[in-house]
Amino acid sequence: MSKQELPVIGQDDGAAGCCPGLLTAPLDEDRAVELAKVFKALGDPVRLRLLSMIASRVGGEVCVCDLTPAFDLSQPTISHHLKLLRQAGLIDCERRGTWVYYWLLPETTDRLAGILTRPAGGPLPAPA
């Protein structure tokens, strides 16, 4: 009889332990639709830059007034891109007076990271 300890699945794995990753099991249709919305939001360079600016901000939040000057786009266009990031569950916001402040929702990016991570950094299965 071996005294090797076996890990309890889902105990310390957080969200990644409850749901199979993209690289470990095929996605069902509902999960694929859900993930496609998030990846579509990240598929635009402006939105990717906005997310990066928000996520890397010291203090965890940023005013839209600090985001807009970084782009050669109108304020309504920036607001549209921010709205799509919010709808994808990547960021959230709060209005304070005339300005809106945005912050990252790390549970969504953590979930994406878990989906794209190979189990224990191991190799991908060999092609059939």
C-alpha positions as CSV (number, residue, x, y, z in Angstrom):
1,M,0.0,0.0,0.0
2,S,1.5,3.4,-1.1
3,K,1.6,6.3,1.3
4,Q,1.5,8.8,-1.6
5,E,-0.8,11.7,-1.0
6,L,-3.4,12.3,-3.6
7,P,-4.7,15.8,-4.2
8,V,-8.3,16.6,-3.5
9,I,-9.6,18.1,-6.7
10,G,-11.2,21.5,-6.2
11,Q,-10.0,22.0,-2.6
12,D,-7.3,24.7,-3.2
13,D,-7.7,25.2,-6.9
14,G,-10.3,28.0,-6.7
15,A,-12.3,28.6,-9.9
16,A,-9.8,26.6,-12.0
17,G,-10.5,23.4,-10.0
18,C,-14.2,23.4,-10.6
19,C,-14.2,23.9,-14.3
20,P,-12.0,22.1,-16.8
21,G,-9.6,24.3,-18.7
22,L,-9.5,24.8,-22.4
23,L,-6.4,22.6,-22.7
24,T,-7.7,19.8,-20.5
25,A,-11.2,19.0,-21.8
26,P,-13.5,20.1,-24.7
27,L,-15.7,23.1,-23.9
28,D,-19.5,22.7,-23.9
29,E,-21.5,25.0,-26.1
30,D,-22.7,27.4,-23.3
31,R,-19.2,27.8,-21.9
32,A,-17.8,28.4,-25.4
33,V,-20.4,31.2,-26.0
34,E,-19.6,32.8,-22.6
35,L,-15.8,32.7,-23.2
36,A,-16.1,34.0,-26.8
37,K,-17.7,37.2,-25.5
38,V,-14.8,37.8,-23.2
39,F,-12.2,37.0,-25.9
40,K,-14.1,39.1,-28.4
41,A,-13.9,42.1,-26.0
42,L,-10.1,41.5,-25.7
43,G,-9.7,41.1,-29.5
44,D,-9.6,44.8,-30.1
45,P,-6.3,46.7,-29.6
46,V,-8.0,49.7,-28.1
47,R,-9.9,47.6,-25.6
48,L,-6.8,45.6,-24.8
49,R,-4.9,48.8,-24.1
50,L,-7.7,50.2,-22.0
51,L,-7.8,47.0,-19.9
52,S,-4.1,47.2,-19.4
53,M,-4.2,50.8,-18.4
54,I,-6.9,50.1,-15.9
55,A,-5.3,46.9,-14.5
56,S,-1.9,48.4,-14.1
57,R,-3.0,51.6,-12.4
58,V,-1.6,52.2,-9.0
59,G,-4.5,52.3,-6.5
60,G,-6.6,49.9,-8.6
61,E,-8.9,52.4,-10.3
62,V,-8.6,55.1,-13.0
63,C,-10.8,58.0,-14.1
64,V,-12.0,58.0,-17.7
65,C,-10.6,61.5,-17.9
66,D,-7.1,59.9,-17.5
67,L,-7.8,57.2,-20.2
68,T,-9.2,59.4,-23.0
69,P,-6.1,61.5,-23.7
70,A,-4.0,58.3,-24.4
71,F,-6.0,57.7,-27.6
72,D,-6.6,59.5,-30.8
73,L,-10.3,58.7,-30.5
74,S,-13.4,60.6,-29.4
75,Q,-14.7,60.4,-25.9
76,P,-17.9,58.6,-27.0
77,T,-15.7,55.9,-28.8
78,I,-13.7,55.4,-25.7
79,S,-16.9,55.1,-23.6
80,H,-18.2,52.5,-26.1
81,H,-15.0,50.4,-25.7
82,L,-15.3,50.6,-21.9
83,K,-18.9,49.6,-22.1
84,L,-17.9,46.4,-24.0
85,L,-15.3,45.6,-21.5
86,R,-17.9,46.0,-18.7
87,Q,-20.4,43.8,-20.6
88,A,-17.7,41.1,-20.8
89,G,-17.2,41.2,-17.1
90,L,-13.6,42.4,-17.2
91,I,-14.1,45.8,-15.5
92,D,-16.6,47.7,-13.4
93,C,-17.2,51.3,-12.8
94,E,-18.8,54.0,-10.6
95,R,-19.8,57.5,-11.4
96,R,-18.5,60.2,-9.1
97,G,-19.8,63.6,-9.9
98,T,-19.1,64.2,-13.6
99,W,-16.4,61.5,-13.9
100,V,-16.6,57.7,-14.1
101,Y,-13.9,55.6,-12.4
102,Y,-13.0,52.1,-13.7
103,W,-11.3,49.1,-12.0
104,L,-10.4,45.6,-13.0
105,L,-12.5,42.6,-12.0
106,P,-9.7,40.2,-11.3
107,E,-11.9,37.1,-10.9
108,T,-12.6,37.3,-14.7
109,T,-8.9,37.6,-15.7
110,D,-8.0,34.9,-13.1
111,R,-10.7,32.6,-14.7
112,L,-9.2,33.2,-18.2
113,A,-5.7,32.5,-16.9
114,G,-7.0,29.2,-15.4
115,I,-8.7,28.2,-18.6
116,L,-5.5,28.8,-20.7
117,T,-3.1,27.2,-18.2
118,R,-1.8,23.7,-18.8
119,P,-2.3,21.4,-15.8
120,A,0.9,21.8,-13.7
121,G,2.6,23.3,-16.6
122,G,2.8,19.9,-18.3
123,P,3.0,19.3,-22.0
124,L,-0.1,19.3,-24.3
125,P,-1.5,15.9,-25.3
126,A,0.2,14.4,-28.4
127,P,-1.7,14.8,-31.7
128,A,-3.6,11.7,-32.7
